[in-house]
Amino acid sequence: METVTGTNNKILEINLSTGENKVIEISNEDRKMYLGGKGLGLKLLSERLKPRTDALSPENVLIINTGIYMNSGVPCSARFNAVTKSPLTEIIVSSSCGGPFGMALKTAGYDGLILLGKAEKPCVIEIKDEAVINDAETLWGKDTFETQAALELPKAAGALVIGPAGENKVLYACAVSGHRFLGRGGIGAVMGSKNVKAIVAHGKKIKINPVDKPSLDKAKKRGTKYINQNQVTSVNYRKYGTNTHVLQCNDSGILPVRNFTEGSHSEAHKVSGELYAEKFTKKFSTCKPCTILCGHAGEFSGEMMQIPEYESTGLLGPNLEIFDPELIAKWNDVCGKVGIDTISAGGVLAWAMEASEKGMLKSDLKFGKGDNIEQTIYDIANRKGVGDDLANGTRKLAEKFGGNEFAMHVKGMELAAYDPRGAWGQGLSYAVANRGGCHLSAPVFSMEGLLHYLQPHTTISKAVYTDYFENMYAAVNSMHACQFTSFAYMLEPFAVKNTPKFLLKLTMQYLPKVALMLMDISVYSKSFEAITGIKLSQKEMLETGKRIHTLERHLNTMEGVDKKADTLPGRLLNEGRLNDKKKYVVPLEKMIKTYYKIKGYDENGIPKKSTLEKLEIKVPFSN
């Protein structure tokens, strides 16, 4: 086994049209400026993807990157990232996944993979010392679980596969590694458009040693300590998974119910994490390695299945007025098998139910009725009947049938399971998120509705936190660790943990820059520095995150994104909810103006030339 110090710094580029592949070396300068994962992926994408390219054409580029942390033992670091142009949103999309493929790719000797062109027929890309393109016609048509089984992978290998939805170019098709997903934005459809059924990497060819092992061990020990003493990571998620959010969001009035017409429901407890833990035999079923252990599997009518994550529960459950945990678990499992994003699926089904109710769409889908949803999911994946239209997402559905005011998307991507009328900062975060209706770009809802550090119904400081989280998570998704680690890393260091909560809340709300100065998230930067030997302070890490986020925004503006796209569905801006005594709507305009100023964008949401120059962003293509 070869030993490498620091990281591989090698990216494998494969031209599917010609069968040629080559190795690209990553410089220390690019490593410091873009880190890895998402950041480096965006840098490489900016050099290869021309603006206005059709996302499902051979000219689209798919880049899959591991991060510096992969194979280092840093807590919750078994994650890899993909970037491409999304067929759902028609702008840049990135997605993070925790399955075994990333570890296999990294230890096969490559930090990342670039796919160009289109294979002549369905194929499996097999990566050992180099890439071999094999025939996959016998796999075409199989679901994601069947495909992974049919590949008969040795223990050191990992696969990334698509199901029927990716083959049929469902615009929100995902790619699957193990039981983890590159979920959002249609990455599975991009793989399908390139005739790639699966990518297999054979790992354990190399071992990676850090430049400074004692410093890395110290950072890992500190990170693990924080995770194991934090309430969210060591108790809530470890015991109940992300479904612990169900009761929290219901109590805070941000749980989407009946296509976001309400924010809470008396039956929400029936699909809570606590209920799943109590009623269904469960075991840990996580990304590997993992310290938090938020993933669980449960026994449902004698069959072991993944317990749905909160987003899947929220959108396939209360948002459809369904409160049967076994049905939701089954639909979640079916979505995984056919390879579609559960968040978009839930948003599309809710739109279809309301459109059917209003006479805009002819279908048998109704709120509270679950007997035909499983078949509808299969119809979406195979583009049969009404499923052919539903496969295109809520934006295109509303363009064809009407009902735009209740099409719950931003920039074409369906909203996650948090109603921003009960958390105004999350409303801003949704509206400006680079990939669309994303809760992970800047999860301000966690400060408003879960931890209650910020008042939900005020605009004060919300732009500051949106900016901070965008920068931090752009860096975290590039180095690359699970975002859930941030609960522990932000809240457990001495200065924050020992400040009385009432005082911390006041400081966070009215003196946000002071509060953020208390946040010691240097576990991230110290780990990166110890592995690579490249100096990176916490301040530099956040500045790098800003560079990565701004590059992504800049690429989107070249696709036509501007202030007009930074908005919310009409329902959130104009309609109060049935459960609110005071009919709150999201006061978006004021927050956006402040946000643009902080980000260095002009009044139309375009990054200023001076901002790009300060961040040293150079993009070879222009409008």
Secondary structure, DSSP 8 states (H G I E B T S, - for coil): -EEEES---EEEEEETTT--EEEEE--HHHHHHH-SHHHHHHHHHHTT--TT--TTSTT--EEEEE-TTTTTT-TT---EEEEEE-TTTSSEEEEEE-STHHHHHHHTT-SEEEEES--SS-EEEEESSSEEEEE-TTTTT--HHHHHHHTT--TTEEEEE--HHHHTT-TTB-EEETTEEE-SSSHHHHHHHTTEEEEEEE--SEEEE-S-HHHHHHHHHHHHHHHHH-HIIIIIHHHHGGGGHHHHHHHHT---BTTTTBS--TTGGGGSHHHHHHHS-EEE--SSS-SS---EEEEETTEEEE---HHHHHHHTGGGT---HHHHHHHHHHHHHHTB-HHHHHHHHHHHHHHHHTTSS-----TT--TTHHHHHHHHHHT-TTHHHHTTHHHHHHHHH--GGG--EETTEE--S--GGG-HHHHHHHHH-TTSS-SSSS-THIIIIIS--S-TT--TTHHHHHHHHHHHHHHHHHHT--TTHHHHHHHSSHHHHTS-HHHHHHHHHH-HHHHHHH---HHHHHHHHHHH-----HHHHHHHHHHHHHHHHHHHHTTT-SGGGS---HHHHH---TT-SS-----HHHHHHHHHHHHTB-TTS-B-HHHHHHTT---S---
